[in-house]
Amino acid sequence: MALDVGNALKNPGQVYSFDETVELPEMEILGDPVRFEGVDVTGEYFCTGDSRISLRATVEADVHTRCSRCLEPVQEPLRAEIDALYAKESDPEDPDLYTFEAHALSLEDAAKDALLLALPLQFFCKPDCRGLCPVCGGNLNHNTCTCQEGNVVTGPFSALKDYVLGNEDK
């Protein structure tokens, strides 16, 4: 969605309010699929006088991803603040500067950047999620796994475990 900033460019210093909905593509973050739905950007903008637009806004969205422990789908609301400066030409000295053409300002990049910075490091389907069984991969939230009963676990480090515990003759 493009925000028309033509009036702001003609009237520097005059503050304009806006409320826009933007669409962001699904992306992959650290191997996990992340999708933002209902991305709503609300705020104000004004021309600083040198054909630059200063924008301050709040972006709200529902983030869809998967639980870090059991890989089940997770949906959570997310809110972030945007404080961005737009110019007609990019500036290599200022990598945080967004660009716009003519009088159309795109909110997608600033909204995406703010939401990505606001993402928590991990998502959980519930606070006490039990995760997946390390042996068979079954979801421990849905059923009880008997793979580890009797402490007979074979894996790439089982020989090292036996050596450390003094059972190297096995």
C-alpha positions in Angstrom: 0.0 0.0 0.0 1.3 3.4 -0.9 0.8 6.4 1.3 0.2 9.7 -0.6 2.5 12.3 0.9 1.9 15.0 -1.8 0.2 17.4 0.6 3.0 17.0 3.2 5.6 17.8 0.6 3.7 21.0 -0.3 3.2 22.0 3.4 6.4 21.3 5.4 5.8 20.9 9.1 2.1 20.1 8.8 1.3 16.8 10.5 -0.9 14.3 8.8 -2.5 11.2 10.4 -3.0 7.9 8.6 -4.3 4.3 9.2 -3.3 1.8 6.5 -3.3 -1.9 6.1 -0.4 -3.5 4.4 0.4 -7.1 3.2 3.7 -8.7 3.9 4.9 -11.9 2.1 5.5 -15.1 4.1 9.2 -15.4 5.0 11.6 -17.8 6.7 13.4 -16.7 9.9 16.1 -18.9 11.3 14.6 -21.9 9.5 11.0 -21.3 10.7 8.2 -20.1 8.5 6.8 -16.7 9.6 3.6 -15.1 8.3 2.1 -11.8 9.3 -1.7 -11.3 9.0 -3.8 -8.2 9.6 -0.9 -5.8 9.4 -2.3 -2.4 10.5 -0.1 0.7 10.5 -1.4 3.8 12.3 0.5 7.0 12.9 1.6 10.4 11.7 4.0 11.9 9.1 5.2 15.3 8.1 7.7 16.8 5.7 10.9 18.0 7.4 11.4 20.8 4.8 14.2 19.2 2.8 11.9 16.8 0.9 12.2 14.2 3.6 9.3 12.6 5.3 9.4 11.8 9.0 7.0 9.0 10.0 6.1 7.7 13.5 3.6 4.9 13.7 2.5 1.8 15.5 2.3 -1.5 13.6 0.1 -4.4 14.8 -0.2 -7.8 13.3 -0.9 -11.5 14.1 2.2 -13.5 13.6 1.8 -17.2 12.5 4.8 -19.5 13.0 5.5 -22.8 14.9 6.3 -23.7 18.4 10.0 -23.9 19.1 9.6 -27.1 21.1 6.9 -29.2 19.4 6.6 -27.6 16.0 2.8 -27.1 16.3 1.3 -24.0 14.7 1.3 -20.8 16.9 -0.5 -17.5 16.4 0.3 -14.5 18.6 -0.5 -10.8 18.4 2.6 -8.5 17.9 3.0 -4.8 18.2 5.9 -2.6 17.3 6.8 1.1 16.9 8.1 2.6 13.7 10.2 5.8 13.7 11.4 6.1 10.1 12.8 8.8 7.8 12.1 8.7 4.0 14.0 10.5 1.3 13.7 10.7 -2.5 17.3 9.3 -2.9 19.2 6.7 -0.8 22.1 7.8 1.3 25.0 5.4 1.7 25.9 7.1 4.9 22.4 6.3 6.4 21.4 2.7 5.8 18.2 3.2 7.9 16.9 5.7 5.4 13.9 4.5 3.4 13.2 5.9 -0.1 10.1 7.0 -1.9 9.2 8.0 -5.4 7.2 11.1 -6.5 4.6 11.4 -3.7 4.0 7.7 -3.0 5.5 6.3 0.2 5.5 2.5 0.8 5.0 1.3 4.3 5.8 -2.4 3.7 9.6 -2.2 4.4 9.3 -0.1 7.6 6.5 -2.3 8.9 8.4 -5.5 8.1 11.6 -4.2 9.7 9.7 -3.1 12.9 7.8 -6.4 13.2 11.0 -8.5 12.7 12.8 -6.6 15.4 9.9 -7.2 17.7 9.8 -10.9 17.2 10.6 -12.9 20.4 13.5 -15.4 20.1 11.2 -18.4 20.6 7.5 -19.1 20.3 5.7 -21.7 22.4 2.3 -23.2 21.9 1.9 -23.1 25.7 4.3 -22.2 28.5 4.6 -25.9 29.7 5.1 -27.4 26.2 6.9 -30.7 26.6 8.3 -30.8 23.0 9.3 -33.8 20.9 10.7 -37.1 22.0 14.5 -37.1 21.1 14.3 -40.7 20.1 11.1 -41.2 18.0 10.1 -37.6 17.4 6.6 -38.0 18.9 4.8 -35.0 20.3 5.0 -35.4 24.1 2.0 -33.0 24.6 -0.3 -35.5 22.8 0.9 -38.9 24.1 3.3 -40.4 26.6 6.4 -41.9 24.9 8.1 -45.0 26.2 11.2 -44.7 24.0 13.5 -43.8 26.9 12.2 -46.3 29.5 15.0 -48.4 30.9 17.6 -45.8 30.0 18.6 -47.6 26.8 19.1 -44.7 24.4 21.2 -45.2 21.4 22.4 -42.2 19.5 25.5 -40.6 18.1 26.8 -39.8 21.6 25.8 -42.9 23.4 29.4 -44.3 23.3 30.7 -41.1 24.8 28.1 -41.3 27.5 29.2 -44.9 28.3 32.9 -43.8 28.4 32.2 -40.9 30.8 30.1 -43.0 33.1 32.8 -45.8 33.2 30.9 -48.3 31.2 33.3 -48.6 28.3 33.2 -52.4 28.2 29.6 -52.5 26.9 
